């Protein structure tokens, strides 16, 4: 119950306060996230390079990557965990991809998993609140970006999101 309340509070706080965006180095964010998950990676890897420096709220960016990497770790397969984070620049946006080699899911659920309290597995199989991806979606949409998933059962998951290259605080 405590975890659920904390998650709901996190969700409700996103975008409520006007904050100044600052330069946030996504490579350094990933260094911190990788350190946070080092114990549960158990011989697995989190790879990233050439990630951009973006304008943003570091707390929200940390929350976003923590949720995405956490899901990749939680929904792992029998293989050693392999997570890759990459960025591609477009004319107006960065497209960031978090890719894993986990259990994957059927494509028909790719939108549903962003709904509040939506879960594809029982709490006994995979504990959680069903709020993590909802938080990610709210963060990205508050930036003026979008988030989507492509995945197949047994073939891992790729979560993509866009971040406009030029933005003001909480547009």
N, C-alpha and C positions, 0 to 999 in steps of 0.2 A: 504494500500500500504506500509506503514511504517513497519508493521509486516512482510510482505512478504520480503521486502528488508533485514530486520534484520535476518530473517530465512535463506535467501540465503547467507548472509555474514557468519553466523554461520557455515553453511554447507561447504562453501569454505575454512574456516580456519581449519577444522578438519584435523589433521595429517600433516599440512603444516610445522609446526615448530618442530624440534627435541626438545623434552622436557625430562627431567629426570623424570623417574617414581619414585614415593615415596609410602610409605605405606599409604593406604587409608582404613579406617575402614568403611565398608559398613553400619554397624549399626549406626554409627554417621552420615553418609550421609543421611540415612533414617530419623534420628531424625530431621535434617534440612529440608528435603523435607516435612515431616509430618507437621512441624511448618509452612512452606510456604503455605500449603493447608488447614490449620486448619479452616479457615473461610468458605470454600466451602464444607467441609465434612458434615456439618449440621447433627450431630449425628451419622455419619458413622464412620468407623474405618479403620485404616491402621495398619496391624499387621506384625511384623517381629521379629525374634530372631535368635540368633546363626549365624549371617551373618559373612562372613570371612573378614579378612584384606587382601587386594590385593595390588599388585604393579600396579600403574596407575597414570594417570593425573587426579587430583581431579576435575578440571573444566569440563573435558569431562564426568567423572563419574556422576557428578551432573547433567549435561545436559541430559545424558541418562535416569537417574531415574526421572528427572523432566518431560521429555517428556512421559515416560511410565505411571507415576502416573497421569499426566495431562490428558492423553487419557482415563484412567480408570474413572476419575472424569467426563470428558466431555461426555463419552458414557455410562453414568449410566442408570439404569432402574428406575422404580418407587420405588424399595426397597431402604432401607438405604444402602449407599455405604459400601462395604466390599472389602478391598484390602489386599492381603497377599503376602508378599515377602519372598521367601525361597531360600536356597542354598543347593546343594548336591555336594560333592566332588567326583571326579572320579580319575583315575590314573594320568591324565595329566591336566584336566580342572576342573573348577568350573562350574556348571550349575545353573544359577540364574533364578528363575521363578517369574514373577509378575502376580498374578491372581486376577481377579475381578468378580463381580456378575452383570456386566452391560448388555447391550443389545446384545452383541455378534455379530457375523457375519457369513455368510455362508463360509464354508471351501474353496470354489473355489476362494475366494478373499484373502486368507492368504498370497500369494506371492505378489499380485498386490499392496497391501497397502504399501509396502516398496519402490515403485517407486516414483520418483520425481513428485510432484503435483498430485499424485493419491488420489482421494477422493471417498468414497462410498456414501456420502450424500451431499446434497446441502449446500451452505454456510448459507442459511436461517435456515436449520435444525440444523446444527452443524458448527459454524464458525471455521475457521482455514485456514492454508496455504497449507496443503498437503505435508509438508516437514518434520514434526516431526519424523515419523518412518524412513524416508530416512536418517535423521541425526543419529538416533539410529543405523541403519544398518552400516553406514560408520564408526562410532565409534567402534562398535564391530568388524567389519572386519579389521580395522586398528590394532586392538589388536591381530589378528590372530584367532578370534573366529567366531562364526556364530550365527544368530538370526532367530527364527521362531515363528509362532503363531499356536495355536490350539484353535478353537472357534466354537460355535454353536449359532444360533440366540436364544435369550432368556435365554441362559445358561452361559453367561459371556465369558471372554477371558483369555487365558493364553499365555503370551509372555515369551519365554524361550531364554536365550542366554548363550553362553559359554565364559569363560575367561580362557586362558591358565594359569596354576599356575606359570610357570616360563617363563618370557618374558623380553626382553630388550625394551628400549624406542622406540616406533614407529617401531616395527619389520615389 
